Every structure is written in C-alpha cells, then in structure tokens.
Amino acid sequence: MSLVFPAVLLLVAATSFFSGIFGVAGGMILMGGLVYLLPVTQSMLVHGLAQTLSNGARVVQWWRFIDFKIVRRFLFGAALAVAVLAVVRFVPSKTLLLFLLGGSILVMLSLPQDWAPKITNPVVAVICGVLAAGLMLTAGVSGTFVDQFFVRTALDRRIVVATKATMQTVLHATKVVYFGTLAAYQIDETIIGVLVIVPIIAVLGSNLGGMVLERMTDKQFYWWIRRVVFCLGVFYVGVALTQWFL
C-alpha cells in the first residue's frame, strides 16, 4: 500500500483542478483511477469525500450564481432514489462500475438536439435527480451524466458550475455516509491518512481550477465539455467490455 497513498493524493489533486475548471469529468476520471488502486467500497468513500469538498469549494466560490429552483427539484428526485437504494445496499463490481460510468454518458450525448433533456424544465430536473442519485450510489459518479442536462440550456457557465456543484455536494456527502457504513471494516491506516489529507488537496485544486474558469468564454466552456466527456465515455466502456470478454 506504500505506493497507493501518493498515487491517490496525486489523482485527487489533478482531478480536483480539472473539476474546478469544467465542474465536470474530474470526478469521473478520479473514480476510474481509484477502482484500480483500492477496493470498490474504499474507492467510493475516498471519492465521495474528495468530491464533497471539491464541489463544496465551488459552491462557496460561486454561490451568487446558484439556481436554487433547479437544486430543490433535483434533490427531491434524488431523495426518492436514495430511499430505495438505502434498503437495497447494492455494491457494484469494478467492471460494472466502469461500464455504467461510460455508458450513461454516451447515451446522453447520442440524443438529438430536440430530444436533449434540459434541467430548466421542472419535471426533467426531478427525473435527473432520481437518475443521478441512482448512478451516484452504483457507478460512484453522476456529475458528467448530470452535465448533459445543462450543456444544451445555454445557461451562463458560472450558473452551470455553481448549480451543479451544489447538487453534487449533497449527493457525494450522501455517498460518503452510504459507503462509509459498508467500508467500515476495510478502513486501515493508509485510508485514514488519505481521508485526512484529501480535503485539503481537493479544495486547493478546485480553487485553482476556478481561476482558469474565470478566463474562459461560454463558447470555449461548452466546446471542451462535450469533447472531454465523449472521450471518457468511450474509454470506460471500452475498458469494461474488454474485461468482460477477455
């Protein structure tokens, strides 16, 4: 486990910075990396803590741009999904987790413009909450999936980052509690050390990324998001299929 400790911290730092810029994809990259370094339940716990703090830092940084109507509708839907999954207590395999990570994104990106769901629709916001919470507690990540409900709304990039960060902070905090109970027997000195240092790195990386975001235009922001998440989706689905068949 000696090499796991620095590898996890480096991964958290890089992905928090990336998330600070786009408010997306960093958590997806982090989850994919963690499942190769740690057991699934530990990965979920470390990822949840890092993303709770990383998203929380963006909430503080951009709080003036939060759309609370969207947040309330989203969290109502999320609460419904969490209530069901709390009873089931399902823990996915690493291969299934990677497939869900990539597959959910590719499905959303493939939708025609006219069919693309928009988070500004009240009903869509609730449905998004249900699906996002389900993904969060099975695939470990839902931020990139949720982003597809934002990218075709033409909302200001700061509203997108601030609103989604608020929603994700709540979901990741829920994941920490959910998997914290499941991973209690797996917590050792290495994991304790990671959990102590991760918050500092996550907040610092997110704040540095926010400085880059401020210098971007809305056009650049949306152009990069779609291409980054597409590449990640293809990569994770490819890895999952390779593991299943080989």
C-alpha positions in Angstrom: 0.0 0.0 0.0 3.1 2.3 0.2 2.7 3.5 -3.4 -1.1 3.7 -3.2 -1.0 6.7 -0.8 0.9 9.2 -3.1 -0.9 7.8 -6.2 -4.3 8.6 -4.6 -3.3 12.1 -3.5 -1.9 12.9 -6.9 -5.0 11.7 -8.6 -7.2 13.8 -6.2 -5.1 16.9 -6.9 -5.3 16.6 -10.7 -8.9 15.8 -10.9 -10.0 18.5 -8.4 -8.2 21.1 -10.6 -9.9 19.7 -13.7 -13.3 19.8 -12.0 -12.6 23.3 -10.8 -12.4 24.4 -14.5 -15.3 22.5 -16.0 -17.3 21.4 -13.0 -17.4 18.0 -14.7 -15.3 15.0 -15.8 -12.8 15.3 -12.9 -14.9 13.1 -10.7 -15.3 10.6 -13.5 -11.5 10.4 -14.0 -11.0 10.1 -10.2 -13.5 7.3 -9.9 -11.9 5.3 -12.7 -8.5 5.7 -11.2 -9.5 4.8 -7.7 -11.1 1.5 -8.5 -7.7 0.3 -9.8 -5.9 1.4 -6.6 -8.5 0.5 -3.9 -11.4 -1.9 -3.3 -14.8 -0.6 -4.6 -16.2 0.4 -1.2 -13.0 2.3 -0.2 -12.9 3.9 -3.7 -16.4 5.2 -3.1 -15.6 6.5 0.3 -12.4 8.4 -0.8 -14.0 9.6 -4.0 -17.1 10.8 -2.1 -15.0 12.8 0.4 -12.8 14.4 -2.2 -15.8 15.4 -4.4 -17.8 16.6 -1.5 -15.0 19.0 -0.6 -14.1 19.9 -4.2 -17.8 20.7 -5.1 -18.3 22.4 -1.8 -15.4 24.7 -2.5 -17.1 25.7 -5.8 -20.3 26.3 -4.0 -18.6 28.8 -1.8 -16.7 30.3 -4.7 -19.7 30.7 -7.0 -22.7 30.9 -4.5 -24.1 34.0 -6.1 -24.8 32.1 -9.3 -26.7 29.1 -7.8 -30.2 28.5 -9.3 -31.9 27.2 -6.2 -35.1 26.3 -8.0 -33.2 23.7 -10.0 -31.4 22.5 -6.9 -34.6 21.9 -5.0 -36.3 20.0 -7.8 -33.2 17.9 -8.3 -32.8 17.0 -4.7 -36.4 16.0 -4.4 -35.9 13.4 -7.1 -32.5 12.3 -5.6 -34.2 11.7 -2.2 -36.6 9.2 -3.8 -33.8 7.2 -5.3 -31.7 7.2 -2.1 -34.6 6.0 -0.1 -34.9 2.9 -2.3 -31.1 2.2 -2.6 -30.6 2.6 1.2 -32.7 -0.5 1.6 -31.0 -2.5 -1.3 -27.4 -1.6 -0.2 -26.0 -2.6 -3.6 -22.2 -2.6 -4.3 -21.2 -2.9 -8.0 -18.2 -4.8 -9.4 -15.4 -2.8 -10.8 -16.3 -3.8 -14.4 -19.9 -2.9 -14.0 -18.9 0.4 -12.4 -16.7 1.4 -15.4 -19.5 0.4 -17.8 -22.1 2.5 -16.1 -19.6 5.4 -15.9 -19.0 5.4 -19.7 -22.4 4.1 -20.9 -24.5 6.7 -19.2 -22.6 9.5 -20.8 -22.6 8.0 -24.3 -26.4 7.5 -24.2 -26.9 11.2 -23.2 -24.5 12.5 -25.9 -26.2 10.5 -28.6 -29.6 12.1 -28.1 -30.6 14.5 -30.9 -30.7 18.2 -30.0 -34.5 18.3 -29.9 -34.6 15.3 -27.5 -31.9 16.5 -25.2 -33.3 16.9 -21.7 -32.9 20.4 -20.1 -32.5 20.8 -16.4 -34.5 24.1 -16.6 -37.7 22.0 -17.1 -39.2 21.3 -13.6 -40.2 17.7 -14.4 -36.8 17.0 -16.1 -35.0 18.3 -13.0 -36.8 15.8 -10.7 -36.1 12.9 -13.1 -32.5 14.0 -13.3 -32.3 13.8 -9.5 -33.6 10.3 -9.4 -31.3 9.0 -12.1 -28.3 10.9 -10.8 -28.7 9.6 -7.3 -29.0 6.1 -8.7 -25.8 6.4 -10.7 -24.0 8.0 -7.7 -24.6 5.0 -5.5 -23.9 2.4 -8.2 -21.4 3.9 -10.6 -19.9 6.3 -7.9 -20.2 9.3 -10.3 -23.1 11.2 -11.8 -21.6 14.6 -12.4 -20.8 14.0 -16.1 -24.2 12.5 -16.6 -25.9 15.5 -14.9 -23.9 17.8 -17.1 -25.7 16.6 -20.2 -28.9 18.2 -18.7 -27.1 21.5 -18.6 -25.0 21.7 -21.8 -27.8 22.5 -24.2 -29.6 25.0 -22.0 -27.3 28.0 -22.9 -27.1 28.9 -19.2 -24.2 31.1 -18.1 -21.1 28.8 -17.4 -20.9 30.1 -13.8 -24.6 29.2 -13.2 -23.9 25.7 -14.6 -20.8 25.2 -12.4 -22.4 26.7 -9.2 -25.8 24.9 -9.5 -24.3 21.6 -10.4 -21.7 21.8 -7.6 -24.5 22.4 -5.1 -26.4 19.3 -6.3 -23.2 17.2 -6.4 -22.1 18.3 -2.9 -25.3 16.8 -1.4 -25.1 13.6 -3.5 -21.4 13.0 -2.7 -22.0 13.6 1.0 -24.8 11.1 0.9 -22.4 8.6 -0.8 -19.8 9.1 2.0 -22.4 8.1 4.6 -23.8 5.2 2.5 -20.4 3.6 1.7 -18.8 4.7 5.0 -21.0 2.2 6.8 -20.2 -0.5 4.2 -16.5 0.1 4.2 -16.0 0.4 8.0 -14.3 -3.0 8.2 -11.9 -2.1 5.4 -10.6 1.2 6.9 -6.8 0.9 7.7 -4.0 3.4 8.5 -3.4 4.2 4.8 -7.1 5.0 4.2 -7.2 7.1 7.3 -4.2 9.1 6.1 -5.8 9.6 2.7 -9.1 10.8 4.2 -7.2 13.3 6.4 -5.2 14.9 3.5 -7.7 14.6 0.7 -9.9 17.5 1.8 -7.0 20.0 1.7 -5.9 18.9 -1.7 -9.4 18.8 -3.1 -10.3 22.4 -2.0 -6.9 23.7 -3.2 -7.2 22.1 -6.6 -10.8 23.2 -7.1 -10.0 26.9 -6.3 -7.0 26.9 -8.7 -9.3 25.5 -11.4 -11.8 28.2 -10.7 -9.2 30.8 -11.7 -8.9 29.2 -15.1 -12.7 29.0 -15.5 -13.0 32.8 -15.0 -10.7 33.3 -18.0 -12.8 31.1 -20.3 -15.8 32.1 -22.5 -19.1 30.3 -22.5 -18.3 29.0 -26.1 -15.0 27.6 -25.0 -16.5 26.1 -21.9 -19.2 24.1 -23.8 -16.9 23.1 -26.7 -14.4 21.5 -24.3 -17.0 19.7 -22.1 -18.7 17.8 -24.9 -15.4 16.5 -26.3 -13.8 15.6 -23.0 -16.8 13.6 -21.7 -17.2 11.8 -25.0 -13.6 10.6 -24.9 -14.0 9.5 -21.3 -17.2 7.6 -22.1 -15.7 5.7 -25.0 -12.6 4.8 -22.9 -14.5 3.5 -19.9 -17.0 1.5 -21.9 -14.0 0.0 -23.9 -12.2 -1.0 -20.7 -15.3 -2.6 -19.3 -16.1 -4.6 -22.4 -12.5 -5.7 -22.7 -12.6 -7.0 -19.1 -15.9 -8.8 -19.6 -14.8 -10.6 -22.8 -11.2 -11.2 -22.0 
